[in-house]
Amino acid sequence: MAVSWPSGVNTNAYGMDIGGGDNVTSVEFESGKARTYLKNSAPKRVFSFIIEMEDVGTPSEYRVFLSWWNNTLLSGALSFLFPNLITHSGLIEYRMTQTYSSSRKKNKEVKFSVEEM
């Protein structure tokens, strides 16, 4: 079951890259011939994007995110609901494909890589 995005943390994604997920599997036979098959009827899209979060004071947006990451999302083990990155309307379930990374000091740029479920 997907968890909710943390309240108090914005969802203003920018710098987005979109790619098609790996949706084929190949089987090679002893004869040397290979066959390729679809894993799913439709490929899952993969997104990478940045969200800027304020990191000033104890209840900062970034610290709320860190608490959510560690205690609710269980370091990326669970999926989460986030606004649709294509249509920007409604919520879609995503899962992290790698851990987040952050840079800068006061206004953190937090980078994400996710796959739609």
The 8 nearest C-alpha neighbors of each residue, nearest first, counted from 0:
[[1, 2, 78, 77, 79, 92, 80, 3],
 [0, 2, 79, 78, 80, 77, 92, 3],
 [1, 3, 79, 80, 78, 0, 4, 72],
 [4, 2, 80, 79, 5, 1, 81, 6],
 [3, 5, 80, 81, 79, 6, 2, 8],
 [6, 4, 8, 3, 7, 67, 64, 63],
 [7, 5, 8, 4, 9, 3, 63, 64],
 [6, 8, 5, 60, 9, 63, 64, 59],
 [9, 7, 60, 6, 5, 64, 10, 63],
 [8, 10, 11, 7, 52, 50, 6, 60],
 [9, 11, 12, 8, 50, 82, 81, 4],
 [12, 10, 9, 50, 13, 51, 49, 8],
 [13, 11, 50, 49, 10, 48, 14, 15],
 [14, 12, 15, 49, 48, 50, 11, 51],
 [15, 13, 48, 49, 16, 12, 47, 50],
 [14, 16, 48, 13, 47, 17, 46, 49],
 [15, 17, 47, 46, 48, 14, 18, 45],
 [18, 16, 46, 45, 15, 47, 44, 19],
 [19, 17, 45, 44, 20, 46, 16, 47],
 [18, 20, 44, 45, 43, 42, 21, 17],
 [19, 21, 43, 44, 45, 42, 22, 18],
 [20, 22, 23, 19, 42, 43, 24, 38],
 [23, 21, 38, 42, 37, 20, 39, 24],
 [24, 22, 37, 38, 36, 21, 35, 25],
 [23, 25, 36, 35, 37, 38, 26, 22],
 [26, 24, 35, 34, 36, 27, 23, 33],
 [25, 27, 34, 33, 35, 28, 24, 36],
 [28, 26, 33, 32, 31, 34, 25, 29],
 [27, 29, 30, 31, 32, 33, 26, 34],
 [30, 28, 31, 27, 32, 33, 26, 34],
 [29, 31, 28, 32, 27, 33, 26, 34],
 [32, 30, 29, 28, 27, 33, 26, 34],
 [33, 31, 28, 30, 27, 34, 29, 26],
 [32, 34, 27, 26, 28, 31, 25, 35],
 [35, 33, 26, 25, 27, 36, 32, 28],
 [34, 36, 25, 24, 26, 23, 33, 37],
 [35, 37, 24, 23, 25, 38, 34, 26],
 [38, 36, 23, 39, 22, 24, 40, 35],
 [37, 39, 22, 23, 24, 36, 40, 42],
 [40, 38, 41, 37, 22, 42, 23, 43],
 [39, 41, 37, 42, 38, 22, 43, 23],
 [42, 40, 39, 43, 22, 37, 38, 44],
 [43, 41, 22, 20, 44, 39, 19, 40],
 [42, 44, 20, 115, 19, 41, 45, 114],
 [45, 43, 19, 20, 18, 114, 115, 42],
 [44, 46, 114, 18, 20, 17, 113, 19],
 [47, 45, 17, 113, 16, 112, 114, 18],
 [46, 48, 112, 16, 111, 15, 113, 17],
 [47, 49, 15, 14, 111, 13, 110, 12],
 [50, 48, 110, 13, 109, 12, 14, 111],
 [51, 49, 12, 109, 108, 11, 52, 13],
 [50, 52, 108, 107, 109, 106, 49, 53],
 [53, 51, 107, 61, 106, 60, 50, 54],
 [52, 54, 106, 60, 61, 55, 107, 105],
 [53, 55, 59, 105, 61, 106, 60, 52],
 [56, 54, 59, 53, 105, 57, 58, 106],
 [57, 55, 59, 58, 54, 62, 53, 60],
 [56, 58, 59, 55, 62, 54, 63, 60],
 [59, 57, 56, 62, 63, 60, 55, 61],
 [60, 58, 54, 62, 61, 56, 57, 55],
 [59, 61, 63, 53, 8, 62, 52, 54],
 [62, 60, 64, 54, 59, 52, 63, 53],
 [61, 63, 65, 59, 64, 60, 66, 58],
 [64, 62, 60, 66, 61, 65, 67, 59],
 [63, 65, 61, 67, 62, 66, 68, 60],
 [66, 64, 62, 68, 67, 63, 69, 61],
 [65, 67, 63, 69, 64, 68, 70, 62],
 [66, 68, 71, 64, 70, 65, 69, 72],
 [69, 67, 72, 65, 74, 66, 70, 71],
 [70, 68, 73, 74, 66, 67, 71, 65],
 [69, 71, 67, 73, 66, 68, 72, 74],
 [72, 70, 67, 73, 68, 69, 2, 66],
 [71, 73, 68, 77, 75, 74, 67, 70],
 [74, 72, 69, 71, 76, 70, 75, 68],
 [75, 73, 69, 68, 72, 76, 98, 70],
 [74, 76, 72, 73, 77, 95, 68, 98],
 [75, 77, 73, 74, 72, 78, 95, 94],
 [78, 76, 72, 75, 73, 1, 79, 94],
 [77, 79, 94, 1, 93, 2, 92, 76],
 [78, 80, 1, 2, 93, 92, 3, 94],
 [79, 81, 92, 3, 91, 90, 4, 1],
 [80, 82, 90, 91, 4, 83, 79, 92],
 [83, 81, 90, 89, 87, 84, 91, 88],
 [82, 84, 87, 91, 90, 85, 86, 88],
 [83, 85, 87, 82, 86, 81, 12, 46],
 [84, 86, 83, 87, 88, 82, 17, 46],
 [85, 87, 88, 83, 84, 89, 82, 90],
 [88, 86, 83, 84, 85, 82, 89, 90],
 [89, 87, 86, 83, 82, 90, 84, 85],
 [88, 90, 82, 83, 87, 91, 86, 81],
 [89, 91, 82, 81, 83, 80, 88, 92],
 [92, 90, 83, 80, 81, 82, 93, 89],
 [91, 93, 80, 79, 116, 115, 78, 81],
 [94, 92, 115, 116, 79, 114, 78, 113],
 [95, 93, 78, 113, 114, 79, 96, 115],
 [94, 96, 113, 97, 75, 112, 114, 93],
 [97, 95, 113, 112, 94, 114, 98, 75],
 [98, 96, 95, 112, 99, 113, 111, 75],
 [97, 99, 100, 75, 95, 96, 111, 74],
 [100, 98, 111, 110, 97, 109, 101, 112],
 [101, 99, 110, 109, 98, 102, 111, 108],
 [102, 100, 109, 108, 110, 107, 99, 103],
 [101, 103, 108, 107, 109, 104, 100, 110],
 [104, 102, 107, 106, 108, 105, 101, 109],
 [103, 105, 106, 107, 102, 54, 108, 53],
 [106, 104, 54, 107, 53, 55, 103, 52],
 [107, 105, 53, 52, 104, 54, 51, 103],
 [108, 106, 103, 52, 51, 102, 104, 109],
 [107, 109, 51, 102, 101, 50, 49, 110],
 [108, 110, 101, 50, 49, 100, 107, 51],
 [111, 109, 49, 100, 99, 48, 101, 108],
 [112, 110, 99, 47, 48, 49, 113, 109],
 [111, 113, 47, 96, 46, 95, 97, 48],
 [114, 112, 95, 96, 46, 94, 45, 93],
 [115, 113, 45, 94, 93, 44, 46, 116],
 [114, 116, 93, 43, 44, 92, 94, 45],
 [115, 93, 92, 114, 94, 43, 91, 78]]
